[in-house]
Amino acid sequence: MALENDNLKGLVLFSHINRLGSLSAAAQLLGMSRSSVSKQLAALETQVGSRLLNRTTRKIVLTEVGQQVLKEAHKVELALQTIESISEDHQSEIAGELKISCSSAQGRVHLVPLLAKFAARYPRIKLNVQLEDRFVDMIAENIDVSIRIGYLPDSSLIARKLCDLSWMLCATKEYLDNAPPLHSPSDLVNHRCLFYRNAKLAMNHWTFAHTSGATENVTVSGPLAINDPGALITAALAHTGVLLIDKGLLGNTIKEGKLLPILQDYTPIGGLPMYAIYPEKAFMPAKTRTLINFLLEEMPPVLRGLSPA
């Protein structure tokens, strides 16, 4: 069977359909209509001479022939990506599109200002930045680089550590003036505390190290648990309670006296690491390598407050 250019596109499309689990998801990712995806799949099945998958109301199931074709489609997809990378590497100037994923709060405060600097340095690179607080399937969604916070599960993805985030305990003067005394972490059980919480994680177990070297653990509670750090800061500024958060997200609120650091004889323990993640590839595109190296160089001093973004 001789493969023409349209068949190559069909094989890559077939790989996307299988990876994403539906024709609609593949159409959305590729910016195509569902009917166009369906037509390309039908054309590929006609070329192969056999049905490649069976569709139910909930999922797609590969036929035996579909499983064999998928293996070859993966090879074609990888070959095309490698050819594109080789072509980019031999250009006189770094160019191409990079799709980047990051959580909303970290992206707004830390990443986007740096990407503005990156864009000025490499004007022929187009950046597509997705700021969203959900798990991102980098392979299925064609993400080149993802910025993730926290300890990572084992996977085929490559992780480069950028830095460790530093935490700060703070509240407004108005809240503290009307709250019980706060001299040690154990006193936090008598306070309204604000903490991050999503469907899988509640960050209300706080650990502190005293200047003497002793550590203290406390489980806090309060009126608001939110899955958005920016909203937690807004709640703290509204005198709602005590907040423990990445100090890099606080901006000028401490300097301007809007929030006050508290328990300064104690250092919060457990600042989470920040990683740049990218899929493992036999041939890394120059644009991806350039961005990773830029973040490794520029992100740590920004998070330590040593230089402006």
Rosetta blueprint (number, residue, H / E / L):
1 M L
2 A L
3 L L
4 E L
5 N H
6 D H
7 N H
8 L H
9 K H
10 G H
11 L H
12 V H
13 L H
14 F H
15 S H
16 H H
17 I H
18 N H
19 R H
20 L H
21 G L
22 S L
23 L H
24 S H
25 A H
26 A H
27 A H
28 Q H
29 L H
30 L H
31 G L
32 M L
33 S L
34 R H
35 S H
36 S H
37 V H
38 S H
39 K H
40 Q H
41 L H
42 A H
43 A H
44 L H
45 E H
46 T H
47 Q H
48 V H
49 G L
50 S L
51 R L
52 L L
53 L E
54 N E
55 R E
56 T L
57 T L
58 R L
59 K L
60 I E
61 V E
62 L E
63 T L
64 E H
65 V H
66 G H
67 Q H
68 Q H
69 V H
70 L H
71 K H
72 E H
73 A H
74 H H
75 K H
76 V H
77 E H
78 L H
79 A H
80 L H
81 Q H
82 T H
83 I H
84 E H
85 S H
86 I H
87 S H
88 E H
89 D H
90 H L
91 Q L
92 S L
93 E L
94 I L
95 A L
96 G E
97 E E
98 L E
99 K E
100 I E
101 S E
102 C E
103 S L
104 S H
105 A H
106 Q H
107 G H
108 R H
109 V H
110 H H
111 L H
112 V H
113 P H
114 L H
115 L H
116 A H
117 K H
118 F H
119 A H
120 A H
121 R H
122 Y L
123 P L
124 R L
125 I E
126 K E
127 L E
128 N E
129 V E
130 Q E
131 L E
132 E L
133 D L
134 R L
135 F L
136 V L
137 D L
138 M L
139 I L
140 A L
141 E L
142 N L
143 I L
144 D L
145 V E
146 S E
147 I E
148 R E
149 I E
150 G L
151 Y L
152 L L
153 P L
154 D L
155 S L
156 S L
157 L E
158 I E
159 A E
160 R E
161 K E
162 L E
163 C E
164 D E
165 L L
166 S L
167 W E
168 M E
169 L E
170 C E
171 A E
172 T L
173 K H
174 E H
175 Y H
176 L H
177 D H
178 N L
179 A L
180 P L
181 P L
182 L L
183 H L
184 S L
185 P H
186 S H
187 D H
188 L H
189 V H
190 N H
191 H L
192 R L
193 C E
194 L E
195 F E
196 Y E
197 R E
198 N L
199 A L
200 K L
201 L L
202 A E
203 M L
204 N L
205 H E
206 W E
207 T E
208 F E
209 A E
210 H E
211 T L
212 S L
213 G L
214 A L
215 T E
216 E E
217 N E
218 V E
219 T E
220 V L
221 S L
222 G L
223 P L
224 L E
225 A E
226 I E
227 N L
228 D L
229 P H
230 G H
231 A H
232 L H
233 I H
234 T H
235 A H
236 A H
237 L H
238 A L
239 H L
240 T L
241 G L
242 V E
243 L E
244 L E
245 I E
246 D E
247 K H
248 G H
249 L H
250 L H
251 G L
252 N L
253 T L
254 I L
255 K L
256 E L
257 G L
258 K L
259 L L
260 L E
261 P E
262 I L
263 L L
264 Q L
265 D L
266 Y E
267 T E
268 P E
269 I E
270 G L
271 G L
272 L L
273 P E
274 M E
275 Y E
276 A E
277 I E
278 Y E
279 P E
280 E L
281 K L
282 A L
283 F L
284 M L
285 P L
286 A H
287 K H
288 T H
289 R H
290 T H
291 L H
292 I H
293 N H
294 F H
295 L H
296 L H
297 E H
298 E H
299 M H
300 P H
301 P H
302 V H
303 L H
304 R L
305 G L
306 L L
307 S L
308 P L
309 A L
